[in-house]
Amino acid sequence: MADSIDGRGEAVRQLFFDRRYRLDPYQREFTWQRAQVLQLLHDLRRRFLAAWRTDHARDQVSGYPQYFLGPYVYYQEGGITYLVDGQQRLTTLHLLLLRVRRLLEDHGQGDDAAELSTLIRRREYGKNAYTIDIAEREPLLDALAKGAPFLPANDASPSVRALHSAAVTLDEEFPSELKGEALLYFHDWLLRRVCLVGIRAPGRDQGWEIFETMNDRGVRAGPIDLLKTFLLARSVEAQRQDLDASWRGVVSKLSILDGAGASDFVKALLIGRYADAVRDDRDDRSWINGAFHEWVRENHERMGLRKSSDFATFVARDFVQLGKVFGDLLSATRRPVEGLEPLFYNAVNGIDLQMHLIFAALLPQDEPDVVAEKARLIAAFLDLLFVHRLISAHAQHGSDLNDDIHRLIPLLRACVTPQEVANVLAPEIAKEWNGFEDFAAYSLGPSNRRHVRYILARMTAFTEKGLKRPNLIDAYLNEPYQIEHIWAVHFDRYSDQVKTEDEFHSWRNRLGALLLLPPSDNASYSDDPYRKKVSYYRNQHVLAASLHPETHLKNRPLKTFLTKHGLSDLVQSSADDFVVSDIRLRQQLYQRLCQIIWDPERLGFTGHATTTAPRQRPRTRARYNVTFAELIEHDLLVGGDRIVGRHKGVDHWATVLEDGRIKVDTGEIYNSPSMAAAAVARRQSYNGWDFWRVQARDGLTPIKELRSWYLRVRRVEG
């Protein structure tokens, strides 16, 4: 019937094919922030990689499990679909399609990119219109479609600003694992196996009735409510009313901080303090994350909950007391709080499980200063570990530390004092600490823009703070500041310094040739020659201003800072030119700043380097893929092997390191063949397994053949 309510499942391809969406007049703003965009992106990544295998054919994607993204509500009028509920997800998916299309074009997959183009926008009556057709968004979407820079105008609406932020997040955070060989498979899975349920209302009024019913009425009890019911029903009867009031107070405060704050707290508490992190840990975590009330019901005895007094004590002590602590720590992840800054840094880097590790060490009876010091130590450890692995190409995402976090949880549960926490974590640092020995060629590449900005931001804030200036770290880490290349994109200006374009781009992208600047300044003179730009730099923060000689004249605070940290010999200024030797020296300056900022001793891990255990290098073992490290373990590759790939008639050589990383001949190090291939080809995406060949006695062997042989052997043995 025409006036009936209809619901049906639609894959993403159906959702965007031959559609024209607009927003209902009552729903104008796009409001998703970085956290929500990241959550969607990480969920898609995790679900896809759980099914994908390198030896699958593309048509096998049709058998991958479907992933349900929830419902959306709409009504149709005059050939237009008006969204009543669901624009946040649909808008983000639309941005994701734009991002994937750009990667496919860069990957040389024109046909697949063309398919996405038909979903991103449609042509009607001689005009092009985006599938989500909102006039104020068009300039931003046009820029994204062309891969052009875009900066929201000063009077841009909150919706356009949020949309731009979401696009930047998708650009910087798009998983590196999906940019190489997996890209085509991910494209197929996203379009055909990710689905939503569309609920079609006969008209606007009925659409809003459905929306209100779904969001305001008849809401089923969630895990928090079910957990409370289970615990209070078994607690001391005389205390139930007071316990209920205390419980509701904690939940209310956490929910104000974050809609999922109460649930996140319970997960951190259960995983940190009670889940078996050794035996079948992943299943326990999965259950807790999905239905933690059921996990408690099944495991309350191992939590020490047997008598009614145990249940009452758990609510009053563990839930209420530690819930208040969680709220304080959660606030510290949103903005820098003095003494707890590492929590904020980890949130910026997507180390989402830091609270699980922190709560492993916290006790309900801990005094506030003890809580703060334990939290600081653990968060600083994770920040140090992550940055150290970024520099050595052993990590790309905050989630790369998850296995370390789960392994350390049982060890930290036994800690009572902050010193005991430090004693557990210091040897972990010693296992791989090398003082950033891989820093010499650390550079901006296709997949690490956000990481480079993070390191530049930390160094910039550290030097400003050292000169008693305001700490602007929050601004440096966010969109208002952009990465500035000291060398403009003009190979001819530096032909006396470098012989080839590859060498030019290698030096231009070195960390020592980069700064962090406000976007208006960056855009206004980024193409100017150095002798002109350096005058602008003088008016910026001290890390940029130090390039100009006049910055150092009669600047006692700067001289004191440089002397204090042994940096005087590493700061060389010039008003005329900035050459390769200057980049090399500034790279050493940045390395020294990193050694100071992330010095284990300074952070409280005294004696971290006194262990006699051999230094270990972490290796990111992708469960869905084959790594060079595995090929080395099975003697299919050897540390020192030379590999080569050809792009546009030019051969690019690299060396396989003993731990499976790849060092290209310009010095940069990568942890996957696809990342290395994308870097040398200067593309966003490249299938490294098709690109590289290894040099052998009888010629060049495609590394893909070595992997195929290894997979056949593994299937036989397994």
N, C-alpha and C positions, 0 to 999 in steps of 0.2 A: 504493500500500500504506500501511496505517496507520502502520507503523513506519519509513517511508522519510523521507529528508531531502528537503525541498522548497524551492525557491527561486523567487521571482517578483518582478518589478518592480511597485512601487505608487507612484502619485502621492500627494502629501500628503493630498488629499481622501480617497482610499481608506485611507490609513494611519490616519486618525483617525475615519472614519465607522463608527458602530456597533461601536466597540471599547472594551475596558476593559483598560488596562495596569496591571500591577503589576511591582515589581522582584523578581527572584530574590533569595532571602535572602542570597546572597553578594555582591550588588551593591546597596549601600544609599545611597551618597553621590553627590550631584550635585557635581561638582568644577570645572566649567568656570569660568574666570575671565574678566575683561573682554576680554582679548586674544583668546580663542577665540570669544567671543560676537561681538565686532567683526569678526573674520575671516569668520565665517559671514554676518553681515549685509552686509558689504562685497562678498563674493562674490555673494550674491543680487542686490544692487543692480547690480553691474557686468554680470552676465549678463543681467538683465532689460533694463537700459537699452541694451544692445548691440542688442536686437531691437525695442524699442518706438519708435514714431513718433507724433507728435501727430495725424497725419491717419488713423491706423488706426481701424477699427471694432473694437469689443470682441471680436467673434467671430474676428477675425484672430489673436488670441492663440493660438488652437488650432494655428496654424502656426509659432509661435515654437519655436526649438530647445529640446529637453528639457535639464534640468540635473540631473545625477546627484550625489547627496549621499553615496553610499557604501552599504555593507550594514549590516544589523542582524540580530542572532540572537535567536530567541525560541522558546518552546514554549508549548503551550496546555494548560490543565487546568481543568476545571469552568467553562468559558465565559470564562475569564480568560486574557489573553495575558501571559506572564511574560517580561520583557526580560532576556536574558543579556548582550547587548552592544548598545550603541547608545543607551543612555538619555540620554547627554549631548546628542546631536543631537535626539532626539525631544523631550526636555524643553525644549530651547531653541526648537524649532519650536512647541511648545505655547504657550510664552510669547509667541512672535511672533504666533501667531493671536489671542491675547488683545489684543495691542497693535493689530493691524490692525483687529480688531472695534471697539475703542474709537474709532479714527480714522474708520471707516465710519459709526458712529453719529453722530459729530460732523459728518460730511460730509453727513448726512441720507440715507444709503443704508441704509434699514431692512431691505430684503429681503436684501441681501448680508451685512449684519451678522447677520441671523437664520440664514443658512446657516452662518456660522462658529460660531454658538452651538451648533448641533447637533454640531459637530466638537470643540468645547472641552469640553462635558460632555453627558451623556446622562441621560435619566430612566428609571428602572427600578423597578418595584414601588412606585411612589409616592414615590420618593426621587431626588434629583439627585446625580449623582456625576461628578467630573471624569474625562475620558478617561484621563488618567494618575492613577490612584486611589491616592493615598498620603495617609494621614490627617494627618500633620504639616504637609503643604503647604496644606491647605484654607484656613486663615485668610488666608494670603498670597494665594492664588488668588482668594478671595472679594473681598479688597480690590482686587486688580487688575481684576477683572470690574466692580466698581462705580466704579473710578477714585478710590478712597479712599486716603488715606495709610496707610502700614504701616511699623512699626518692629519688627524682630525683637526678641524678648524676650532678656533677658540670658542665659538658659539655652537659647536656640535652638540647634538642632543645626548643625554645619558645613554640612550640605546645605541647610537653610532659609536660612542666611546667604548661601550662594553663589547660591541661587535668587533671593533678593531683590536681590543685586548684579547678577545677569544681567538681571532685570526693569528695574532702574534704567538699566542700559546700553542696553537696547532702547528705553526711553522717551526718554532723552536723545540717543541716537545715531541714532534712526530717520531715514533720509535725508530732508532737506527736499524733494528732487526727487520723492519718492514720496508726499508728503502732499497734493499738489494734484491736477491733472488725471490724473496717472499712477496714482493710488491704486487705482482700480477695475481697471485693467489689471494692476497688480501683484498684486492680490488674485486675479484669474483665473489668472495665470501661476503664482503660488505654489501654488495648490490643484491645478492640472491639468497643469502642465509641469515641476514640480520633483518628483523621484522618488527613492526608495531601493529597494534590493533586500532583501526580507525572506527570511531563511534560517530555515525552520521545522524545528526538531529534534523527534524523537519524544518527548523528555522532558528533564528537567533534566540528567542525566548526559551524554547525547549533546550537549546544548547547550553544556556546558562543554568537551567534547572539541573541538567545532567552534571555540569561542572560542580555546582554547589553540593549536589548529592554525593559525588565522588570525593569531595574535599572536606565537607563540613558535617555530613550526617552519616550516621550508621557506620562510623569508622570502627573497624575491628580492633580489639585489644592487640597491641604490639608486644614484642618480646620484653620490653621494660615492664609493662603492666603485668604480664604473665609471670615474670620473674618475681615481682613484688608479691603477687598473690601466693605463689609457691612458698616464698620465704616467710611471709607474715603468718600464713596459716599454720606453720610449724614452729613459730616463735612463742615466747611466753605470752599467754593470753592477756595478762594485765598490762603488758607493755605495747600491745599492738597499735593502739590509737596514737601514742607518742611516736612510735617507730614509723607509722604511716605518714604522720605530719613531717617528720624529719626527712623521710624518703622523698616526699613530694617537693619539699623545699630545695633539695639538691637537684632533682630532675628539672625543676622550673628554672633555676639559675643556669644550669648547663645548657638548657634548651634556648635560653635567651642569647647565650654566647654563640651557639651553633645549633642548628636544627637537629643535627645528629650527635650533639655533644654527649647526651646521656648514654646513648648506645655505644659511642666510641669509648667512653670511660669504662663501661662494663667489659668491653672486649679487652681493653688494655689491662684491666684488673685481673680478669680470668686468665688471659694468656700469660701475663707477666708473673702472676703469683701462683697459679694453680694448674694450668694445663701441662700435661706431660710433654716437655719439649724434646725428649729423647725418643720415647716410644710413639711411633705413629703420629708424629707431631703435626704433619700436614692435615691429616683427617680431623684431628682435634681442632685445629685452627679453622678449618672449613666449617665445621659444625658450629663453633662458637660464633663465627661471623654470620652464619645464616640463621641460627636459632639458639642463642646462648641460654635461653631459659630451659630448653630441652637438655642442653649440655649440663647445666647445674643439676637438673632433676636426676640425670644419670650418674653424676659424679660427685654428689654432695658429700658422700662419706670420705672420699679422698681429699676433700676440702676441709675435713674435720668437723662437718656439720652432722651431728648425730642426735644430740639432745635439744630440747626447745631453747635452752639457754644459749647453745651454740648458734642457733639461727638468729636469736635476738642480738647476740654480740656481733655477728657478722654484719647485720644491718646497721647497728649503731656505730660500730668501729670501722669496719672495712668500707662499707658503702658510703656512709655519711662523712666520716673523717677524710677518707681518701678521695671522695667525690669533690670535697672543697679544694683539696690539693690539686686535683685534675683541672678544676676551673681556673686556678691561678696559673698553672703551667700552660693550659690552652690559650689563655690570654697572651702569654709570652711567645706563642708561635705566631700570633697575628701582628705584633709590633715589637720592636726591640725593647726589652726590659733590662735595665742595668743589672749585670751579674748573671743574667739568663739569656744573653744574646744568642748563644749557639742553638737554642731551641728555635728561634726565628730563622736562623740560617738553614737549619735542616728542613724546616717547612718550605722555605723557598726552593730547596733542592729536591723536594719530593721524597724525603726520607720519612715515609708515612708511619713506619713502625717504631719511631723513636720512643713513643710513649710506652709501648710494650716493654722495651728494655729498661726504661726508667722505673716503671712500676714493679719490675722484678726486684729492684733494690730498695724500694720504699716500704716502710713499716708504719702502721697507723700511729704509733707512739712517737715517731720522729718529730723533733722540734723544727720550726720553720727554717732555721738556718741550716739544719742537717738536710732537710728536703731540698733546699736550694742548692747546696753544694753537691749532693748526689746527682741531682738533675743536671747541673752545669757540667760536671765531670763526664757523665754519660753522653750528653749532647755534644760536648766538645770533642770527645773521642770519635763519635760518628762523623762529625764535620771534618776532623783531621783525616780520618780513614778515607772518606769520600774524595776529598781534594787530592790526597796523595795518589789515589787510584785514578783519578781523572788525568793527572799529569802523566802517569805511566801507562795510560790507555787500558787500564784494567776495569774501568767502570764507565757507564754512560748515563745510568738512571739511578735515582735514589733507591729503587727496588733492588739494585744489584747488591745492596748490603743486607737484604732480608735473611739470607742464609746465615750470615755472621750474627745477626741479631738473635735468631732462633737458637743458635748454638750457644750463645753467651747467656741466655736467660737463666738456665739452671745455675750457672756459676755465680751470677749476681744475687740470686735469691739467698745465698748463704752470707751475704755481706750485711753487716750491722752498721758500720761506720763509713764515712766518706773515704777514709784512708784504705779500708778494705776494698772498696770499689776501685780506687786507683791501682791498688796492688793486683787486681784481677785484669784490668785493662792495659796496664803498662806492658806486660809481655806480649799482648796481642799487637801492640804498636811495633815492638822490637822485631817481631817475625818478618816484617816487610819494610820497615822504615829505612829509607836510603837518602833522606835529605833532599828529595826532588832531583835525583841525579839525571832523570830524563828530561829536565827542563829546557835544555839547550835549544831544542827545536820545537818546543811546544808552540802551537799556532792555532789560529782561527781556521776551522774547516767546515765542511758541509753540515756536520751534525753537532757542533759543540758551541754554537753562538751564545747560548744562555750560560754555559759553563765559563766561557771566556769572560763574559760580562760579569759573572759572579766574582771571579778572581780579580778582575780589574776593580770592581766595586770595593772588595775587601781591602785591597792595597790602597786605593784612593782614600777610603775612610780612615784607615790606620795612619796614613801620613797626615791627614788633616787633623785628626785627634792628637797626634804627636806635636802639632804646632798650636795646640789649645784652641782649635777652631771647632765650630759646630759639627756634630756627627750626623751626616746626611745619608747614612747607609741605606735607609728605607727608600730614599729617592734614587740613589745610585742603582739599586737592585730592580727598579721598576722602569716602566716604559719611558718616562720623561728623559732618561739618559740613553745614549746610543754609542756604539763602538765607532771610534774615529780611526781611520788609517792615516798615519803620518805621511806615508807615500800615497800620492794620488794615483789613479789608474792610468798612468802614462809611462809605458815601458821605455819610450824614447828618451825620457828625462834621465833615466838611470842606466842607459846602455853602456856607460863607461864603468858601471859598477857590477853589472850582471850580464852574462853572455846570452841567456835564453829567456823566453817569456816564462817558462816553468820556474826558473831560478828567481826571476823578478817576483812572481806571485808568492813563491815560498818565503822570500825575505819580507815582502810587503805584509804578509799575514802573520809573521812572528809576533808573539805577545809583546816583545820589546819595541815593536813598531805600531803599537795600538794605544789608544787612550779612551777614556770614557767622558763624553761631553753632552751637554744639553742638545736636543735635536735641532733647535733653531740655529744654534751656532754651527753645529756639524754640517747642516745642509748649506749654510751660507758660504763656507769657505773650504769644503772638503776637497774641491777640485783644484784649489790654488797650489802653487809651488810652495815648498817648505819655508823659504825666506819671507813669504808673505803671511803664511799661516802662523808662524811662530810668534808673531806680534799678538795675534788673537789668543794664543795659548797662555801668554803672560797674564791675562786677566781671568784665567780659570783657576781651578784648584791647584795645589802646589805640585802635584805629580805631573801636570801638564806645564805649569808655569816654570818648572825647573829646567825646561828645555831652553829657555831664554836666558842669556848671560846676566841681564840686569836684575833678574829675580834674586840672584845671589849677592848683589851688592848691599852691604850693610844690613843683611838679613840675619840677625843673631839667632832668632828661634830656629830657622832652617839649618844654620850651621851647627847649632847645638844638637838638633835632632839627628843630623847626618853623622856627627861625631859619636854620639851615644850609641848608635847602632852599627857603626863601622861601615857607613855607606859613602863616605866622602869621595873615595877613589872611583866609585861606580856612577857618579853623577857628572856627566860632561855636557856642557851647554854650547850651543852655537846659534848665531842669528843668520847664518848664511846657508848651511846645507846640513842634511841628515843622511849619512851614508851607511854602507853595510857595517863598517866597524862601529858606528854609533848604535845601530840596532843590536849588534852582538853585545856591546857593553851594557845597553839598557836591558837586554834579556838577563844579563847577570844581576843587574840591580833588582829586577822583578823576582828573580830566583831567591836572592837574599831576603827580600821583603817577605816572600812566602815562607822561607825558613824561620823568620822571626815570628810571623803571625801564627804559624802552625807548629811552633816549637813545642814538642811534648813536655819539656821541662817547664816552660812558661805556663803551660796549660794545667800543670799539676801532676804530671806523670813522671815523677822523679825516679831516676834509675832505669828508665825504659830501655836503655841500650846496653845494660850490663848482662843481659842474658847470653849464655854460651850456645844457645840453640842456633842452628844454621838459619840464615835469612830465607824466608819463603816469599815467593811471589804468587799472589792470588791469580787464579785463572777463571775467567768467567766461562762456566760450562753451560752452554745453551742446551737445554733438554730436548729441544725441537730440531737441533741442527748438529752438523759435524764441525768441529773446530780444527784449526791447524795443530793445536796442541795434541789432539787425538791422533792425527796423522803422524806426528813426530813420535808419539808413544808406540806406534805400530810400525815404525821404521819406513814409512812411506815418504816422509820428509825428514830432513836433518837440519838442525840449526846451522845456519850459514849458507843454506841453499839460495841460489839466485833465481828470482822469478821475474818475468817480463810480461807486459801487456801493451798492446798497440791501440792508440786512439788517434784518429785523423792522420794516419801515416807516421806517427811519432811513437817510438818505443820508450816505455817507461819501466825502469828497472827498480827492483827492491830486493831486500834480503830478509829471509825468514830467521827470526831470532829463536834462541833455544827454547823459550817458553811459549812459542807459537804466535807471538806478535809479529808484525810486519813493519820493517823500517825502509821507507822509500829513500831513494838516493839523495833527495834534498834534505834528509835528516828526520822528517816527521815519523812518528810511530803510531800504528793503528792496531786494533785488536781483532779485526776481521778483514777478509779479502775484499768484501764489498765496500767497506769504508775506505780502505786504501785505494781501491780503484776509483771511487767517486772523487777522492781528493786529487789524485794525479790527473784525472780527466776534467777536473773543475766542474763537476756536475753534482746535483743534489742526490742523484740515485744512480747506482750502477750495479750490475750483477757481477761481483768479483769472481765467482766460480767460473764464469764464461770468459772473463777478461784475462786472468793470469795463467801463464804456462811456466813450468819449472825447467830449468836447464839441466839436462842429463847427458850421459855419454853419447847416446844415440840421437841427440837433438833436443827439441822442446816438447814436453809432455803437458797437456792441459791438466790443471789441478783437478778439474771436474772428473777426469778419468780416475785419478787416485782416490777421490772420494767415493766414486761408484764401486770401485773394487773393495774399499773398506766397508761400505754398506752391505755388499754381498756377503763378505766374510762374517760381519756382525750378525746378519740374519741367520746364517748357517750355525754360528756358535750359540746364538740366543734362542 
